[in-house]
């Protein structure tokens, strides 16, 4: 039962996972979009979001979310046992999970700058749950997955975030472990 809940949660959150990883995966691509979303502006002397929050990251995150949801739509019969949503709405599911994930991260960065935490520095637990809350909040406009999925996603993604970022650091994909 718990393993089934974890698998269903993992599968449901896949568009958000890929959206969250997309800016790092694509950091050497689409250089013309590598412009800060906040245009380098500050608020009370602090960056609004920071130079690492770019238009490239936003666009590729949403694209990855949509692509993964489309793949889930194509594989819906294969993974029917762990599917909790009808993927006939794959575009909106991918858009909302991807956009929610990246905007959750962006909102966290805004508040992180306000309290003086520098980019790349850990801010536990917010670094680990930002994209999860954003993704579920946005996709809830068309489908709320249930409290059990939300709680499982928060717990599971807290651990996954730490593990994935450490692996990315050790493989030189990221410059920091967080």
C-alpha positions as a Markdown table, in Angstrom:
| # | Residue | x | y | z |
|---|---|---|---|---|
| 1 | Unk | 0.0 | 0.0 | 0.0 |
| 2 | Unk | 2.7 | 2.5 | 0.9 |
| 3 | Unk | 4.9 | 1.4 | -2.0 |
| 4 | Unk | 1.9 | 1.9 | -4.3 |
| 5 | Unk | 1.2 | 5.4 | -2.9 |
| 6 | Unk | 4.9 | 6.3 | -3.5 |
| 7 | Unk | 4.8 | 5.0 | -7.1 |
| 8 | Unk | 1.6 | 6.8 | -7.9 |
| 9 | Unk | 2.9 | 10.0 | -6.4 |
| 10 | Unk | 6.2 | 9.7 | -8.2 |
| 11 | Unk | 4.5 | 9.1 | -11.5 |
| 12 | Unk | 2.0 | 11.9 | -11.0 |
| 13 | Unk | 4.9 | 14.4 | -10.2 |
| 14 | Unk | 7.1 | 13.4 | -13.1 |
| 15 | Unk | 6.3 | 16.5 | -15.2 |
| 16 | Unk | 7.2 | 18.7 | -12.2 |
| 17 | Unk | 10.4 | 16.7 | -11.6 |
| 18 | Unk | 11.6 | 17.2 | -15.1 |
| 19 | Unk | 10.5 | 20.8 | -15.1 |
| 20 | Unk | 12.5 | 21.4 | -11.9 |
| 21 | Unk | 15.6 | 19.8 | -13.5 |
| 22 | Unk | 15.2 | 21.4 | -16.9 |
| 23 | Unk | 17.1 | 24.6 | -16.1 |
| 24 | Unk | 20.1 | 22.7 | -14.9 |
| 25 | Unk | 20.0 | 20.2 | -17.8 |
| 26 | Unk | 19.7 | 23.0 | -20.4 |
| 27 | Unk | 22.1 | 25.5 | -18.8 |
| 28 | Unk | 24.5 | 25.4 | -21.8 |
| 29 | Unk | 21.7 | 25.6 | -24.4 |
| 30 | Unk | 19.6 | 28.5 | -25.7 |
| 31 | Unk | 22.1 | 31.0 | -24.4 |
| 32 | Unk | 20.0 | 33.8 | -26.0 |
| 33 | Unk | 17.4 | 33.1 | -23.3 |
| 34 | Unk | 19.9 | 33.2 | -20.4 |
| 35 | Unk | 18.7 | 36.6 | -19.3 |
| 36 | Unk | 17.5 | 37.1 | -15.7 |
| 37 | Unk | 13.7 | 37.2 | -15.2 |
| 38 | Unk | 14.1 | 40.1 | -12.9 |
| 39 | Unk | 16.3 | 41.9 | -15.5 |
| 40 | Unk | 19.0 | 42.4 | -12.8 |
| 41 | Unk | 16.7 | 44.7 | -10.9 |
| 42 | Unk | 16.7 | 44.9 | -7.1 |
| 43 | Unk | 14.2 | 45.5 | -4.3 |
| 44 | Unk | 15.5 | 47.2 | -1.2 |
| 45 | Unk | 19.0 | 46.7 | -2.4 |
| 46 | Unk | 18.6 | 42.9 | -2.9 |
| 47 | Unk | 18.1 | 41.0 | -6.2 |
| 48 | Unk | 14.4 | 40.3 | -6.8 |
| 49 | Unk | 15.1 | 36.7 | -7.8 |
| 50 | Unk | 18.8 | 36.5 | -8.7 |
| 51 | Unk | 20.8 | 36.1 | -11.8 |
| 52 | Unk | 20.3 | 32.3 | -11.9 |
| 53 | Unk | 16.5 | 32.6 | -12.5 |
| 54 | Unk | 16.4 | 33.1 | -16.2 |
| 55 | Unk | 13.9 | 33.1 | -19.1 |
| 56 | Unk | 15.6 | 30.0 | -20.4 |
| 57 | Unk | 14.9 | 28.2 | -17.2 |
| 58 | Unk | 11.3 | 29.2 | -17.2 |
| 59 | Unk | 10.7 | 28.3 | -20.8 |
| 60 | Unk | 12.5 | 24.9 | -20.7 |
| 61 | Unk | 10.8 | 24.0 | -17.4 |
| 62 | Unk | 7.4 | 24.5 | -18.9 |
| 63 | Unk | 8.4 | 22.7 | -22.1 |
| 64 | Unk | 9.7 | 19.7 | -20.2 |
| 65 | Unk | 6.5 | 19.5 | -18.1 |
| 66 | Unk | 4.4 | 19.4 | -21.2 |
| 67 | Unk | 6.6 | 16.8 | -23.0 |
| 68 | Unk | 6.6 | 14.5 | -20.0 |
| 69 | Unk | 2.9 | 14.7 | -19.6 |
| 70 | Unk | 2.5 | 13.9 | -23.3 |
| 71 | Unk | 4.7 | 10.9 | -22.9 |
| 72 | Unk | 2.5 | 9.8 | -19.9 |
| 73 | Unk | -0.5 | 10.2 | -22.1 |
| 74 | Unk | 1.1 | 7.9 | -24.7 |
| 75 | Unk | 1.9 | 5.4 | -22.0 |
| 76 | Unk | -1.3 | 5.6 | -20.0 |
| 77 | Unk | -2.3 | 2.0 | -20.7 |
| 78 | Unk | 1.2 | 0.7 | -19.8 |
| 79 | Unk | 1.2 | 2.5 | -16.5 |
| 80 | Unk | -2.5 | 2.4 | -15.7 |
| 81 | Unk | -1.9 | 0.7 | -12.3 |
| 82 | Unk | 0.0 | 3.8 | -11.0 |
| 83 | Unk | -1.9 | 6.5 | -12.9 |
| 84 | Unk | -4.1 | 8.7 | -10.8 |
| 85 | Unk | -5.2 | 11.1 | -13.5 |
| 86 | Unk | -6.7 | 11.0 | -17.0 |
| 87 | Unk | -4.0 | 12.2 | -19.3 |
| 88 | Unk | -6.3 | 13.2 | -22.1 |
| 89 | Unk | -5.7 | 16.7 | -20.8 |
| 90 | Unk | -2.0 | 16.1 | -21.1 |
| 91 | Unk | -1.2 | 19.6 | -22.3 |
| 92 | Unk | -2.8 | 21.4 | -19.4 |
| 93 | Unk | -1.5 | 18.8 | -16.9 |
| 94 | Unk | 2.1 | 19.3 | -18.2 |
| 95 | Unk | 1.8 | 23.1 | -18.4 |
| 96 | Unk | 0.4 | 23.5 | -14.9 |
| 97 | Unk | 2.8 | 21.0 | -13.2 |
| 98 | Unk | 5.8 | 22.5 | -15.1 |
| 99 | Unk | 4.8 | 26.1 | -14.6 |
| 100 | Unk | 3.8 | 25.5 | -11.0 |
| 101 | Unk | 7.1 | 23.8 | -10.3 |
| 102 | Unk | 9.2 | 26.6 | -11.7 |
| 103 | Unk | 7.1 | 29.4 | -10.3 |
| 104 | Unk | 7.3 | 27.7 | -6.9 |
| 105 | Unk | 11.0 | 27.8 | -7.1 |
| 106 | Unk | 10.9 | 31.4 | -8.3 |
| 107 | Unk | 8.7 | 32.4 | -5.3 |
| 108 | Unk | 11.1 | 30.7 | -2.9 |
| 109 | Unk | 14.0 | 32.6 | -4.5 |
| 110 | Unk | 12.2 | 35.9 | -4.0 |
| 111 | Unk | 11.7 | 35.2 | -0.2 |
| 112 | Unk | 15.2 | 33.7 | 0.0 |
| 113 | Unk | 16.7 | 37.0 | -1.2 |
| 114 | Unk | 14.4 | 39.0 | 1.2 |
| 115 | Unk | 15.8 | 37.1 | 4.3 |
| 116 | Unk | 19.4 | 37.4 | 3.0 |
| 117 | Unk | 20.1 | 33.8 | 2.0 |
| 118 | Unk | 22.5 | 33.9 | -1.0 |
| 119 | Unk | 22.0 | 32.0 | -4.2 |
| 120 | Unk | 23.3 | 28.4 | -3.9 |
| 121 | Unk | 23.2 | 28.5 | -0.1 |
| 122 | Unk | 20.8 | 25.9 | 1.5 |
| 123 | Unk | 17.5 | 27.1 | 2.9 |
| 124 | Unk | 16.0 | 24.0 | 4.4 |
| 125 | Unk | 13.1 | 23.0 | 4.1 |
| 126 | Unk | 12.1 | 25.5 | 1.5 |
| 127 | Unk | 14.7 | 24.5 | -1.1 |
| 128 | Unk | 13.2 | 21.0 | -1.0 |
| 129 | Unk | 9.5 | 21.7 | -1.1 |
| 130 | Unk | 9.1 | 24.8 | -3.3 |
| 131 | Unk | 8.5 | 23.2 | -6.6 |
| 132 | Unk | 6.3 | 20.5 | -5.1 |
| 133 | Unk | 3.9 | 23.1 | -3.5 |
| 134 | Unk | 3.9 | 25.2 | -6.7 |
| 135 | Unk | 3.2 | 22.2 | -9.0 |
| 136 | Unk | 0.4 | 20.8 | -6.9 |
| 137 | Unk | -1.1 | 24.3 | -6.3 |
| 138 | Unk | -1.2 | 25.0 | -10.1 |
| 139 | Unk | -2.4 | 21.6 | -11.2 |
| 140 | Unk | -5.2 | 21.8 | -8.6 |
| 141 | Unk | -6.8 | 24.3 | -10.9 |
| 142 | Unk | -8.0 | 21.3 | -12.9 |
| 143 | Unk | -7.3 | 18.3 | -10.6 |
| 144 | Unk | -6.4 | 18.0 | -6.9 |
| 145 | Unk | -4.6 | 14.7 | -6.4 |
| 146 | Unk | -5.6 | 14.3 | -2.8 |
| 147 | Unk | -4.0 | 15.0 | 0.6 |
| 148 | Unk | -2.3 | 11.6 | 0.6 |
| 149 | Unk | -0.5 | 12.4 | -2.6 |
| 150 | Unk | 0.4 | 16.0 | -1.5 |
| 151 | Unk | 1.8 | 14.8 | 1.8 |
| 152 | Unk | 3.7 | 11.9 | 0.2 |
| 153 | Unk | 5.1 | 14.2 | -2.5 |
| 154 | Unk | 6.3 | 16.7 | 0.1 |
| 155 | Unk | 8.1 | 14.0 | 2.2 |
| 156 | Unk | 9.4 | 12.1 | -0.8 |
| 157 | Unk | 10.6 | 15.2 | -2.7 |
| 158 | Unk | 12.4 | 16.5 | 0.3 |
| 159 | Unk | 14.6 | 13.5 | 0.2 |
| 160 | Unk | 14.8 | 13.3 | -3.6 |
| 161 | Unk | 15.9 | 16.9 | -3.8 |
| 162 | Unk | 18.8 | 16.3 | -1.5 |
| 163 | Unk | 19.9 | 13.1 | -3.2 |
| 164 | Unk | 19.6 | 14.4 | -6.8 |
| 165 | Unk | 21.4 | 17.7 | -6.0 |
| 166 | Unk | 24.3 | 15.8 | -4.4 |
| 167 | Unk | 24.6 | 13.5 | -7.4 |
| 168 | Unk | 24.5 | 16.6 | -9.7 |
| 169 | Unk | 27.3 | 18.2 | -7.6 |
| 170 | Unk | 29.4 | 15.0 | -7.6 |
| 171 | Unk | 29.0 | 14.7 | -11.3 |
| 172 | Unk | 29.9 | 18.3 | -11.9 |
| 173 | Unk | 26.5 | 19.2 | -13.3 |
| 174 | Unk | 26.0 | 21.7 | -10.4 |
| 175 | Unk | 28.4 | 23.9 | -8.5 |
| 176 | Unk | 26.7 | 23.5 | -5.2 |
| 177 | Unk | 25.1 | 20.5 | -3.3 |
| 178 | Unk | 21.8 | 22.4 | -2.8 |
